[in-house]
Amino acid sequence: MIKLLIKYAPDSVVDAVNDISLAELDKRGLIVWTDAPPLEPEDENSAFNLASRFTEVTPDNILEIFKTIAQIYTSYGDCLALKYLMELSAEYFGLIGVE
């Protein structure tokens, strides 16, 4: 139900909810803010090689994708390969639409 409300809410409402949610998570100390240095090209390639094994999320590979997300985040931090797998996962769970 919440997904539907957010899906059809105006952008201004979604932005306000995101701002409030982010502020609340920060207040509770659940967000670690850091200035992460950019990845070296070799590291970006390594992260991409891990992520590129997946072109879609299925019930058969969802656990492997979650393990890969954790491995990439732990080893390389927030990078394009991580975003790629997060978007695949979000599409699978219907959190974002495929355009």
C-alpha positions as CSV (number, residue, x, y, z in Angstrom):
1,M,0.0,0.0,0.0
2,I,2.8,2.4,0.9
3,K,4.5,1.7,-2.4
4,L,1.4,2.7,-4.3
5,L,1.0,5.9,-2.3
6,I,4.5,6.9,-3.1
7,K,4.3,5.8,-6.7
8,Y,1.3,8.1,-7.4
9,A,2.2,10.9,-5.0
10,P,3.4,14.2,-6.6
11,D,7.2,14.6,-6.6
12,S,7.0,17.4,-4.1
13,V,5.3,15.0,-1.6
14,V,7.9,12.2,-2.2
15,D,10.7,14.8,-1.8
16,A,9.3,15.9,1.5
17,V,8.9,12.3,2.8
18,N,12.5,11.6,1.7
19,D,13.8,14.7,3.5
20,I,12.0,13.8,6.7
21,S,13.1,10.2,6.5
22,L,16.7,11.1,5.9
23,A,16.6,13.6,8.8
24,E,15.1,11.0,11.1
25,L,17.7,8.3,10.2
26,D,20.5,10.9,10.7
27,K,19.1,11.9,14.1
28,R,19.1,8.3,15.2
29,G,22.7,7.9,14.1
30,L,21.8,5.3,11.5
31,I,23.7,7.1,8.7
32,V,27.4,7.3,8.6
33,W,28.4,10.4,6.7
34,T,31.9,10.3,5.1
35,D,33.8,11.9,2.3
36,A,34.8,8.8,0.4
37,P,37.6,9.2,-2.1
38,P,36.9,8.3,-5.7
39,L,37.8,4.7,-6.6
40,E,41.0,4.0,-8.5
41,P,40.3,2.7,-12.0
42,E,41.4,-0.8,-11.1
43,D,39.0,-0.9,-8.1
44,E,36.1,0.3,-10.3
45,N,36.9,-2.4,-12.8
46,S,37.0,-5.0,-10.1
47,A,33.6,-3.9,-8.7
48,F,32.2,-3.8,-12.2
49,N,33.4,-7.4,-12.9
50,L,31.6,-8.6,-9.8
51,A,28.4,-6.8,-10.8
52,S,28.4,-7.6,-14.5
53,R,27.7,-11.3,-13.9
54,F,24.0,-10.2,-13.3
55,T,21.7,-8.8,-15.9
56,E,18.5,-9.4,-14.0
57,V,17.3,-10.5,-10.6
58,T,15.5,-13.8,-10.3
59,P,14.4,-16.0,-7.4
60,D,17.3,-18.2,-8.2
61,N,20.0,-15.5,-8.0
62,I,18.6,-13.0,-5.4
63,L,20.8,-14.3,-2.6
64,E,23.9,-14.3,-4.7
65,I,23.1,-10.7,-5.7
66,F,22.7,-9.6,-2.1
67,K,26.1,-11.2,-1.3
68,T,27.7,-9.4,-4.2
69,I,26.1,-6.1,-3.1
70,A,27.6,-6.6,0.4
71,Q,31.0,-7.6,-1.1
72,I,31.1,-4.6,-3.4
73,Y,30.0,-2.2,-0.7
74,T,32.5,-3.6,1.8
75,S,35.4,-3.6,-0.6
76,Y,34.8,-0.6,-2.8
77,G,32.1,1.5,-1.1
78,D,29.5,3.5,-3.0
79,C,30.3,3.0,-6.7
80,L,28.6,2.6,-10.0
81,A,28.6,-1.2,-9.8
82,L,26.8,-1.0,-6.5
83,K,24.2,1.4,-7.9
84,Y,23.7,-0.9,-10.8
85,L,22.9,-3.9,-8.6
86,M,20.8,-1.8,-6.3
87,E,18.7,-0.6,-9.2
88,L,18.3,-4.2,-10.5
89,S,17.1,-5.3,-7.1
90,A,14.8,-2.3,-6.7
91,E,13.2,-3.1,-10.1
92,Y,12.8,-6.8,-9.1
93,F,10.9,-5.8,-5.9
94,G,8.8,-3.2,-7.7
95,L,10.3,-0.3,-5.9
96,I,11.1,1.5,-9.1
97,G,9.6,1.2,-12.5
98,V,11.4,0.0,-15.6
99,E,11.4,2.8,-18.2
